[in-house]
Amino acid sequence: MKKTVVLAIATLTLSGCASHQDSIKQSTLQSELKKESYGSIYAKLEQTPNGYEFTSYTLGYVPDEGPWVSIRNDKPLWDTRTEMCITGLAKKELQCSSADEKLFRVDAGMDAGQAGGWAFMTTLTFGLQATMPPARVVFDEQSFEKSYAEAYEKLLKEIEYNPKLRILEADANISQIEELKEIIHSNIEIANNTGFEFPSLDSNDIGVSTEYRHMKKEYHDTKKLISYLDSLSLAATSGGNFERVLLVSCPPSISSYFDTEIKCGNMEINSTKGHFEIPVSIEVLSKKDLYLYPKNLLARDSAIDIEINGRDVVFLNKSDSYLYLKNFSFYHNDKIYTKTWTSPETIPPEAQKQFQLSSLIPFARGKIAYLKSAKSAHQPVEIDYRLATSYELDGEQKSITGKKKYMRISDLISLAY
């Protein structure tokens, strides 16, 4: 029963309040400020031995917490709503919690409405409510405006220029740069001394990314912020100095089949074509996951040629009769894998049939020589591959074999699977 009364008291005492302390977020960005652009300047308003000053700045980025204000709108970035709460013997979650003099949030006692409700509930509860008087934490707007004006005046004297005009200029400059960023052309140079064939690349393959150097950066010196704003202006108007404005990042890798080292240079504007250009140098270090298939592995007699190149196996009937394949064997070093046709495979006169090695030898990839990586196509290896086939021609059973020893990777066909 007592718990129910206490809850009823809290409900009546706090009813009609604009907000409860659970919803007060001291660093919440006010909804009307969420549409600010990258060019907005935010400042940290703090009291110093010399009075109130802006001690740090950000551009287009709102830090998570602290007494940050918007120079564009002359407004605080923290929650300024009134917190209605209870003091005295009330539960901790009902007590005041958002008072902070750095954020100009102060204890203000109860208002008239709270006082009336408190008196009524004290009578109703036979004095129990007297131990839990209501209270408020409010935003001291007058003190904030006075402190902000003091800091703003010092900023004006320091930069000798209207900060709001600086913001408008930054908006225009960033908008111009964003327009140029829509097209980024990569001037690609590839150094490949591995001997492996490396694919040609274009800008879409590289995936260069850019970001403004000022994002999530805090300036503790006003002059450094102004210097960066000057760099923005120079980049947007004259097409230079982009290395001070934009950070260019190359991807760590561009191929799952090659180890590469990628370096991106400074971004420049091609004034003729009206787009950004970035020099990109790629050094091919090695090839990865090499499955080494036979190359020109041949078995031949007067009636038939059989040749394996990579995954392809070609049977050529050179005779003027029908030829019937009975079985096919593939050898890797000392291991043998055989395919036997249940019904002989027919090849018409002077015709050929092509198969995938995997259709003749199940799981063929696992039966091929494999290297995890290789720095050169001329790297030495020692691999023996052989093939054998038995067939029927004009009622006569025949068989042929062929073999080849491979001494370098380049002698084989290296594939990714």
QUIMOKA-V734688 format. One record per residue. N is the residue number from 0. RES is the residue in one small letter. PHI is phi in whole degrees, -180 to 180 (999 if undefined). OMEGA is omega in whole degrees, 0 to 359 (999 if undefined). D_CENTER is the distance of its C-alpha to the mean C-alpha in Angstrom with 2 decimals. Layout:
n & res & phi & omega & d_center
N & RES & PHI & OMEGA & D_CENTER
N & RES & PHI & OMEGA & D_CENTER
This chain:
n & res & phi & omega & d_center
0 & m & 999 & 181 & 56.11
1 & k & -61 & 180 & 55.19
2 & k & -60 & 180 & 51.44
3 & t & -65 & 180 & 51.93
4 & v & -64 & 180 & 53.81
5 & v & -61 & 179 & 51.17
6 & l & -65 & 179 & 48.44
7 & a & -64 & 179 & 50.70
8 & i & -62 & 181 & 51.33
9 & a & -61 & 182 & 47.65
10 & t & -65 & 181 & 47.08
11 & l & -68 & 182 & 50.00
12 & t & -67 & 184 & 49.30
13 & l & -94 & 184 & 45.70
14 & s & -63 & 180 & 46.36
15 & g & 83 & 181 & 45.66
16 & c & -75 & 180 & 43.19
17 & a & -66 & 180 & 40.32
18 & s & -160 & 177 & 37.86
19 & h & -105 & 187 & 37.99
20 & q & -61 & 180 & 36.48
21 & d & -64 & 183 & 33.94
22 & s & -97 & 180 & 32.24
23 & i & -80 & 177 & 32.32
24 & k & -117 & 189 & 28.90
25 & q & -66 & 181 & 29.62
26 & s & -110 & 182 & 26.20
27 & t & -68 & 178 & 25.64
28 & l & -75 & 181 & 24.97
29 & q & -64 & 188 & 27.87
30 & s & -57 & 182 & 27.26
31 & e & -71 & 180 & 28.85
32 & l & -97 & 186 & 26.43
33 & k & -68 & 182 & 23.19
34 & k & -93 & 179 & 23.57
35 & e & -65 & 187 & 23.76
36 & s & -95 & 178 & 21.84
37 & y & -61 & 183 & 19.85
38 & g & -85 & 182 & 23.32
39 & s & -70 & 177 & 24.70
40 & i & -103 & 176 & 26.07
41 & y & -114 & 184 & 26.17
42 & a & -130 & 178 & 28.71
43 & k & -96 & 184 & 29.71
44 & l & -93 & 183 & 33.34
45 & e & -138 & 176 & 35.30
46 & q & -86 & 180 & 38.94
47 & t & -123 & 176 & 39.99
48 & p & -57 & 180 & 43.47
49 & n & -101 & 182 & 43.75
50 & g & 99 & 181 & 42.95
51 & y & -79 & 180 & 39.80
52 & e & -145 & 169 & 37.17
53 & f & -87 & 186 & 33.52
54 & t & -97 & 178 & 32.24
55 & s & -149 & 180 & 28.52
56 & y & -138 & 168 & 26.42
57 & t & -133 & 180 & 22.92
58 & l & -123 & 177 & 21.91
59 & g & 69 & 183 & 19.95
60 & y & -143 & 180 & 18.72
61 & v & -102 & 177 & 20.76
62 & p & -61 & 186 & 20.94
63 & d & -68 & 184 & 21.29
64 & e & -152 & 181 & 24.99
65 & g & 115 & 183 & 28.04
66 & p & -81 & 182 & 30.52
67 & w & -90 & 181 & 28.19
68 & v & -129 & 177 & 29.72
69 & s & -95 & 177 & 28.89
70 & i & -70 & 180 & 30.89
71 & r & -64 & 187 & 30.52
72 & n & -112 & 181 & 32.19
73 & d & 56 & 184 & 34.11
74 & k & -127 & 175 & 32.84
75 & p & -75 & 180 & 31.57
76 & l & -99 & 179 & 28.07
77 & w & -99 & 183 & 29.34
78 & d & -74 & 182 & 31.24
79 & t & -108 & 180 & 34.82
80 & r & -68 & 178 & 36.33
81 & t & -76 & 176 & 39.49
82 & e & -101 & 175 & 39.36
83 & m & -94 & 186 & 42.42
84 & c & -153 & 181 & 43.38
85 & i & -127 & 179 & 46.34
86 & t & -111 & 177 & 47.77
87 & g & 72 & 185 & 50.50
88 & l & -90 & 181 & 50.52
89 & a & -67 & 177 & 47.69
90 & k & -60 & 184 & 44.85
91 & k & -58 & 183 & 41.98
92 & e & -69 & 178 & 39.55
93 & l & -98 & 183 & 42.07
94 & q & -83 & 181 & 42.64
95 & c & -67 & 184 & 41.24
96 & s & -140 & 189 & 37.94
97 & s & -107 & 179 & 36.27
98 & a & -66 & 180 & 38.78
99 & d & -161 & 184 & 37.23
100 & e & -66 & 177 & 39.20
101 & k & -67 & 179 & 36.15
102 & l & -104 & 178 & 34.90
103 & f & 60 & 176 & 38.48
104 & r & -103 & 188 & 38.67
105 & v & -127 & 173 & 42.24
106 & d & -71 & 186 & 44.59
107 & a & -122 & 182 & 46.93
108 & g & 69 & 182 & 49.23
109 & m & -88 & 175 & 50.24
110 & d & -92 & 185 & 50.89
111 & a & -61 & 180 & 54.04
112 & g & -63 & 179 & 52.62
113 & q & -64 & 182 & 51.42
114 & a & -62 & 179 & 54.79
115 & g & -64 & 179 & 56.71
116 & g & -64 & 181 & 54.68
117 & w & -66 & 179 & 55.02
118 & a & -63 & 179 & 58.80
119 & f & -62 & 182 & 59.17
120 & m & -70 & 177 & 57.15
121 & t & -64 & 178 & 59.08
122 & t & -67 & 183 & 62.30
123 & l & -63 & 184 & 60.99
124 & t & -101 & 178 & 59.80
125 & f & 55 & 174 & 62.96
126 & g & 95 & 181 & 61.17
127 & l & -61 & 183 & 58.09
128 & q & -67 & 180 & 55.72
129 & a & -62 & 180 & 57.26
130 & t & -84 & 183 & 55.19
131 & m & -134 & 181 & 51.89
132 & p & -69 & 177 & 52.06
133 & p & -75 & 180 & 49.22
134 & a & -154 & 178 & 47.17
135 & r & -142 & 166 & 44.41
136 & v & -120 & 185 & 41.65
137 & v & -121 & 175 & 41.34
138 & f & -87 & 180 & 39.44
139 & d & -83 & 186 & 41.94
140 & e & -64 & 182 & 41.14
141 & q & -65 & 178 & 44.11
142 & s & -65 & 179 & 43.18
143 & f & -62 & 184 & 39.58
144 & e & -62 & 179 & 40.74
145 & k & -66 & 181 & 43.23
146 & s & -68 & 179 & 40.76
147 & y & -63 & 181 & 38.12
148 & a & -62 & 179 & 40.83
149 & e & -64 & 180 & 41.90
150 & a & -67 & 182 & 38.44
151 & y & -64 & 179 & 37.84
152 & e & -62 & 178 & 41.21
153 & k & -67 & 178 & 40.34
154 & l & -65 & 179 & 37.10
155 & l & -58 & 180 & 39.15
156 & k & -67 & 184 & 41.61
157 & e & -72 & 185 & 39.01
158 & i & -98 & 179 & 37.10
159 & e & 53 & 181 & 40.17
160 & y & -161 & 181 & 38.11
161 & n & -69 & 181 & 37.17
162 & p & -59 & 181 & 33.68
163 & k & -68 & 175 & 33.30
164 & l & -69 & 176 & 34.00
165 & r & -60 & 180 & 31.33
166 & i & -65 & 179 & 28.83
167 & l & -63 & 177 & 30.06
168 & e & -64 & 179 & 29.78
169 & a & -63 & 176 & 26.18
170 & d & -56 & 183 & 25.44
171 & a & -65 & 182 & 27.16
172 & n & -67 & 180 & 25.60
173 & i & -67 & 177 & 21.97
174 & s & -61 & 178 & 22.91
175 & q & -64 & 180 & 24.37
176 & i & -66 & 179 & 21.38
177 & e & -61 & 179 & 19.07
178 & e & -64 & 178 & 21.62
179 & l & -68 & 183 & 21.54
180 & k & -70 & 182 & 17.75
181 & e & -62 & 177 & 18.15
182 & i & -125 & 176 & 19.29
183 & i & -124 & 181 & 17.97
184 & h & -101 & 179 & 20.12
185 & s & -99 & 172 & 19.50
186 & n & -88 & 192 & 22.81
187 & i & -98 & 172 & 22.34
188 & e & -122 & 184 & 24.76
189 & i & -115 & 173 & 24.89
190 & a & -107 & 183 & 27.07
191 & n & -131 & 178 & 28.07
192 & n & -108 & 183 & 31.10
193 & t & -83 & 185 & 30.55
194 & g & 89 & 176 & 32.79
195 & f & -86 & 178 & 30.31
196 & e & -73 & 181 & 29.47
197 & f & -113 & 185 & 25.95
198 & p & -67 & 174 & 24.68
199 & s & -74 & 185 & 24.62
200 & l & -129 & 171 & 21.34
201 & d & -127 & 185 & 20.54
202 & s & -58 & 181 & 17.89
203 & n & -66 & 181 & 16.08
204 & d & -75 & 186 & 15.84
205 & i & -78 & 179 & 14.29
206 & g & 67 & 177 & 11.16
207 & v & -67 & 178 & 11.60
208 & s & -115 & 179 & 9.43
209 & t & -132 & 172 & 11.54
210 & e & -148 & 179 & 11.90
211 & y & -70 & 181 & 15.26
212 & r & -65 & 184 & 16.66
213 & h & -83 & 183 & 18.34
214 & m & -62 & 180 & 15.49
215 & k & 60 & 176 & 16.15
216 & k & -107 & 180 & 18.96
217 & e & -107 & 179 & 22.45
218 & y & -97 & 179 & 25.44
219 & h & -94 & 181 & 28.60
220 & d & -126 & 181 & 30.68
221 & t & -58 & 182 & 31.48
222 & k & -64 & 179 & 32.21
223 & k & -69 & 176 & 28.72
224 & l & -64 & 180 & 27.28
225 & i & -63 & 178 & 29.93
226 & s & -61 & 179 & 29.24
227 & y & -67 & 177 & 25.59
228 & l & -61 & 176 & 26.83
229 & d & -65 & 178 & 29.28
230 & s & -66 & 176 & 26.56
231 & l & -59 & 181 & 24.81
232 & s & -63 & 180 & 28.23
233 & l & -64 & 181 & 28.98
234 & a & -65 & 184 & 25.75
235 & a & -74 & 187 & 26.28
236 & t & -94 & 184 & 30.03
237 & s & -114 & 177 & 30.70
238 & g & 73 & 178 & 27.53
239 & g & -131 & 174 & 27.31
240 & n & 70 & 184 & 25.83
241 & f & -67 & 181 & 22.21
242 & e & -64 & 178 & 21.31
243 & r & -87 & 185 & 22.28
244 & v & -106 & 186 & 20.24
245 & l & -116 & 175 & 16.94
246 & l & -99 & 182 & 14.73
247 & v & -99 & 180 & 13.78
248 & s & -125 & 175 & 11.22
249 & c & -96 & 176 & 11.86
250 & p & -68 & 179 & 10.07
251 & p & -66 & 181 & 11.90
252 & s & -153 & 179 & 13.62
253 & i & -124 & 181 & 14.58
254 & s & -149 & 177 & 17.08
255 & s & -81 & 183 & 17.78
256 & y & -104 & 182 & 21.40
257 & f & -135 & 166 & 21.41
258 & d & -88 & 183 & 20.60
259 & t & -135 & 171 & 19.72
260 & e & -118 & 186 & 19.29
261 & i & -116 & 177 & 17.40
262 & k & -130 & 178 & 18.22
263 & c & -110 & 177 & 17.48
264 & g & -89 & 180 & 20.31
265 & n & -74 & 180 & 20.77
266 & m & -74 & 177 & 20.20
267 & e & -133 & 179 & 23.54
268 & i & -98 & 172 & 25.00
269 & n & -90 & 187 & 27.19
270 & s & -65 & 180 & 29.86
271 & t & -70 & 183 & 31.67
272 & k & -94 & 176 & 28.89
273 & g & 72 & 175 & 27.12
274 & h & -144 & 179 & 23.55
275 & f & -79 & 173 & 21.28
276 & e & -130 & 180 & 21.63
277 & i & -130 & 175 & 19.75
278 & p & -72 & 181 & 21.60
279 & v & -125 & 177 & 19.69
280 & s & -108 & 181 & 21.65
281 & i & -124 & 174 & 21.06
282 & e & -109 & 179 & 23.37
283 & v & -84 & 185 & 23.92
284 & l & -96 & 181 & 24.84
285 & s & -167 & 175 & 25.75
286 & k & -107 & 185 & 25.58
287 & k & -111 & 174 & 24.44
288 & d & 52 & 181 & 26.08
289 & l & -97 & 169 & 29.26
290 & y & -99 & 190 & 31.76
291 & l & -97 & 182 & 34.94
292 & y & -90 & 178 & 37.07
293 & p & -62 & 175 & 40.64
294 & k & -127 & 181 & 41.42
295 & n & 53 & 174 & 44.89
296 & l & -83 & 194 & 46.19
297 & l & -127 & 168 & 49.56
298 & a & -126 & 189 & 52.60
299 & r & -147 & 165 & 55.53
300 & d & -142 & 185 & 59.15
301 & s & -70 & 185 & 61.54
302 & a & -105 & 190 & 60.20
303 & i & -145 & 169 & 56.46
304 & d & -117 & 174 & 53.40
305 & i & -127 & 181 & 50.28
306 & e & -138 & 176 & 47.15
307 & i & -113 & 173 & 43.66
308 & n & -133 & 183 & 40.79
309 & g & 64 & 180 & 37.39
310 & r & -90 & 186 & 37.18
311 & d & -93 & 175 & 40.13
312 & v & -122 & 184 & 43.69
313 & v & -116 & 175 & 46.44
314 & f & -109 & 181 & 50.07
315 & l & -117 & 176 & 52.60
316 & n & -86 & 182 & 56.12
317 & k & -91 & 184 & 58.42
318 & s & -86 & 177 & 61.60
319 & d & -101 & 178 & 63.50
320 & s & -125 & 175 & 63.39
321 & y & -72 & 181 & 60.91
322 & l & -119 & 185 & 58.98
323 & y & -120 & 178 & 57.77
324 & l & -80 & 180 & 54.97
325 & k & -102 & 178 & 55.67
326 & n & -153 & 181 & 52.93
327 & f & -140 & 180 & 50.23
328 & s & -125 & 179 & 49.18
329 & f & -125 & 183 & 46.26
330 & y & -117 & 171 & 46.52
331 & h & -124 & 187 & 43.92
332 & n & 52 & 184 & 45.87
333 & d & -100 & 181 & 48.16
334 & k & -106 & 182 & 46.44
335 & i & -125 & 179 & 47.67
336 & y & -133 & 189 & 46.20
337 & t & -125 & 173 & 48.53
338 & k & -114 & 177 & 48.38
339 & t & -115 & 179 & 51.70
340 & w & -79 & 177 & 52.27
341 & t & -65 & 170 & 54.23
342 & s & -115 & 184 & 55.71
343 & p & -52 & 178 & 55.95
344 & e & -84 & 186 & 53.42
345 & t & -93 & 173 & 55.48
346 & i & -123 & 181 & 55.00
347 & p & -62 & 178 & 57.41
348 & p & -57 & 177 & 59.52
349 & e & 48 & 179 & 57.77
350 & a & -133 & 179 & 54.39
351 & q & -132 & 175 & 51.14
352 & k & -131 & 181 & 48.60
353 & q & -117 & 178 & 44.99
354 & f & -126 & 165 & 43.03
355 & q & -83 & 180 & 39.64
356 & l & -55 & 181 & 40.18
357 & s & -68 & 177 & 38.30
358 & s & -80 & 177 & 40.88
359 & l & -94 & 180 & 43.66
360 & i & -122 & 180 & 42.17
361 & p & -57 & 180 & 40.01
362 & f & 54 & 185 & 36.73
363 & a & -59 & 183 & 37.45
364 & r & -60 & 179 & 34.12
365 & g & -73 & 181 & 35.13
366 & k & -109 & 181 & 38.40
367 & i & -105 & 177 & 37.00
368 & a & -61 & 185 & 36.55
369 & y & -132 & 172 & 32.99
370 & l & -126 & 179 & 31.28
371 & k & -67 & 176 & 27.94
372 & s & -162 & 178 & 27.48
373 & a & -151 & 181 & 29.79
374 & k & -85 & 182 & 29.72
375 & s & -147 & 175 & 32.47
376 & a & -70 & 180 & 33.97
377 & h & -94 & 179 & 37.29
378 & q & -61 & 182 & 36.69
379 & p & -71 & 173 & 39.86
380 & v & -140 & 174 & 40.09
381 & e & -144 & 185 & 43.10
382 & i & -130 & 175 & 42.76
383 & d & -105 & 173 & 45.67
384 & y & -121 & 176 & 45.26
385 & r & -140 & 173 & 48.22
386 & l & -140 & 178 & 49.06
387 & a & -151 & 179 & 52.25
388 & t & -142 & 170 & 53.59
389 & s & -112 & 183 & 56.83
390 & y & -148 & 178 & 58.16
391 & e & -120 & 179 & 61.36
392 & l & -141 & 181 & 63.11
393 & d & 54 & 176 & 66.57
394 & g & 78 & 183 & 67.18
395 & e & -110 & 179 & 66.49
396 & q & -84 & 181 & 63.79
397 & k & -138 & 176 & 61.91
398 & s & -151 & 177 & 58.88
399 & i & -140 & 177 & 56.96
400 & t & -136 & 175 & 54.46
401 & g & -151 & 180 & 52.22
402 & k & -149 & 179 & 50.27
403 & k & -156 & 178 & 48.21
404 & k & -105 & 182 & 47.00
405 & y & -109 & 186 & 43.71
406 & m & -113 & 178 & 43.41
407 & r & -138 & 178 & 40.14
408 & i & -59 & 182 & 36.71
409 & s & -66 & 177 & 37.39
410 & d & -77 & 182 & 40.48
411 & l & -108 & 174 & 38.39
412 & i & -108 & 182 & 35.76
413 & s & -94 & 181 & 32.39
414 & l & -124 & 185 & 30.06
415 & a & -84 & 179 & 26.78
416 & y & -157 & 999 & 28.53
